[in-house]
Amino acid sequence: MKYKEITVFAKDEAELSALTEGLAALGTDQLIIADPADAELLAEESWGYTGSWVDRQFIEDLKKNAYVSFYLAENEPLAEPVREFLKAFDMRQTIVDDQDWLHKWEEYYVPFEIAPGIVVKPVWREYEKKGGEIIVEIDPGLAFGTGSSPTTYLASRLLAKYMKPGFDMLDVGCGTGIQSVIGSKLGAASVLAVDYDPEAVSSTDANVRLNGCRNIEVRRNDLIKDLDLRVDLIVANLTGPLVLELCKCFGSAVDRPQGSFPPCCKKGTILIASGIIDDMEEPCAKAIEACGFTILETLRDDCWSAIAAEYAAI
């Protein structure tokens, strides 16, 4: 099947913003946005990676071009309001095969070191393992990323530090399953990966099989609600508001009977909470402490934070 690739160019940040907002207001919101302001964020120095996760040429090209792309079926006309709106911009149309545009983005992603000694490798790339490196194969599909976001990077660094062989692990909001696979390959005895999104469950299940991790169970679940297990480590790469919801599931330490534990926890359980934007860090830290956890450390990168804490209350 063929599609129309419609690319609309912008002269600067203001025009790019007006373009994306205008298209969204007209109902065209499935957009690929090339914003030169993102180029620095994609450079390896910005997020502290030892290896780069995206091709350098892509970064250089991004610095030079601001544009928005979207796709229509080959014979589908542009809606008249959209056509009128786009007359003010430089627009180009190209006919492409579905496999061309579905997988076009894959060429830019390369293996990268997400934590010391742990390399995430997109399944379509070759990579020669060095020494005792742990290799995590990822096939993200279209719904999820390759694990290159700073929130995943921060969570992975903390997971690599605090995971011990023989730990039972819970991955809350598993996404593509990167954290689950890393935990398994670091020696976890068992891993339960949960996500409310069925597409995330499918993506994680596929990547678990791709990596041959037989000790990972994947399940659809709303955070930790109704889970009957006790684990040594919980990783929750979520968002600030969802971290607060997770803390509500744990409950307040003040209200907890002496000698009891939060759901899924036992004495010494490690909680790694990531995906916390800067203005949510303090509220999330306070909520985690109110559940009976002691903050061990906080990693920060750009506007994101990840918190490691230990449940020590009895």
KAGI-V51230 format. One record per backbone hydrogen bond with DSSP energy under -1.0 kcal/mol. CO is the residue of the C=O (numbers start at 1). NH is the residue of the N-H. Records with the same first field share a line. If there is no record, write none. Layout:
CO = NH + NH
This chain:
1 = 98
2 = 74
3 = 96
4 = 72
5 = 94
6 = 70
7 = 92
8 = 68
12 = 16
13 = 17
14 = 18
15 = 19
16 = 20
17 = 21
18 = 22
19 = 23
20 = 24
21 = 25
22 = 26
23 = 28
24 = 27
27 = 29
29 = 31
32 = 69
34 = 67
35 = 38
36 = 39
38 = 42
43 = 46
44 = 48
53 = 110
55 = 59
56 = 60
57 = 61
58 = 62
59 = 63
61 = 64
66 = 10
67 = 34
68 = 8
69 = 32
70 = 6
72 = 4
73 = 76
79 = 83
80 = 84
81 = 85
82 = 86
85 = 88
86 = 89
90 = 9
92 = 7
94 = 5
96 = 3
97 = 101
98 = 102
99 = 103
103 = 106
104 = 107
105 = 108
106 = 109
108 = 55
112 = 120
115 = 118
117 = 134
118 = 114 + 115
119 = 136
120 = 112
121 = 138
122 = 125
130 = 133
134 = 119
136 = 121
138 = 123
149 = 153
150 = 154
151 = 155
152 = 156
153 = 157
154 = 158
155 = 159
156 = 160
157 = 161
158 = 162
159 = 163
164 = 167
167 = 189 + 190
168 = 232 + 233
169 = 192
170 = 235
171 = 194
174 = 177
177 = 181
178 = 182
179 = 183
180 = 184
181 = 185
182 = 186
183 = 188
184 = 187
187 = 166
190 = 169
191 = 217
192 = 171
193 = 219
194 = 173 + 174
195 = 221
197 = 201
198 = 202
199 = 203
200 = 204
201 = 205
202 = 206
203 = 207
204 = 208
205 = 209
206 = 210
207 = 211
208 = 213
212 = 214
215 = 191
217 = 193
219 = 195
222 = 225
224 = 227
232 = 270
233 = 170
234 = 272
235 = 172
236 = 238 + 274
239 = 243
240 = 244
241 = 245
242 = 246
243 = 247
244 = 248
245 = 249
246 = 250
247 = 251
257 = 260
262 = 265
264 = 231
266 = 269
269 = 311
270 = 234
271 = 309
272 = 236
273 = 307
274 = 238
276 = 305
277 = 280
278 = 281
280 = 284
281 = 285
282 = 286
283 = 287
284 = 288
285 = 289
286 = 290
288 = 293
289 = 292
290 = 253
292 = 312 + 313
294 = 310
297 = 308
299 = 306
301 = 304
303 = 278
304 = 301
305 = 276
306 = 299
307 = 273
308 = 296 + 297
309 = 271
310 = 294
311 = 268
314 = 259
